[in-house]
Amino acid sequence: MADPDGVRLQKILSQAGIASRRVAERMIVDGRVDVDGRVVTELGTRVDPDVSVIRVDGRGCCSTTLWFIWR
């Protein structure tokens, strides 16, 4: 789950528009975030957003899939 070369979890949540970094930190401490099926409560946890499945309150978020729409 933890990737020493990854991105901090609160930064990923912030960039995804889920919450500000400070609010994301509170969500992590409250046990509302899980990565790959494991609840994360430690701040500073680093994960690879391209590989890890991140959920907030049981709902998936932070997909890095790019969609292209052609006209």
Rosetta blueprint (number, residue, H / E / L):
1 M L
2 A L
3 D L
4 P L
5 D L
6 G L
7 V E
8 R E
9 L H
10 Q H
11 K H
12 I H
13 L H
14 S H
15 Q H
16 A L
17 G L
18 I L
19 A L
20 S L
21 R H
22 R H
23 V H
24 A H
25 E H
26 R H
27 M H
28 I H
29 V H
30 D L
31 G L
32 R L
33 V E
34 D E
35 V E
36 D L
37 G L
38 R E
39 V E
40 V E
41 T L
42 E L
43 L L
44 G L
45 T L
46 R E
47 V E
48 D L
49 P L
50 D L
51 V L
52 S L
53 V L
54 I E
55 R E
56 V E
57 D L
58 G L
59 R E
60 G E
61 C E
62 C L
63 S L
64 T L
65 T L
66 L L
67 W L
68 F L
69 I L
70 W L
71 R L
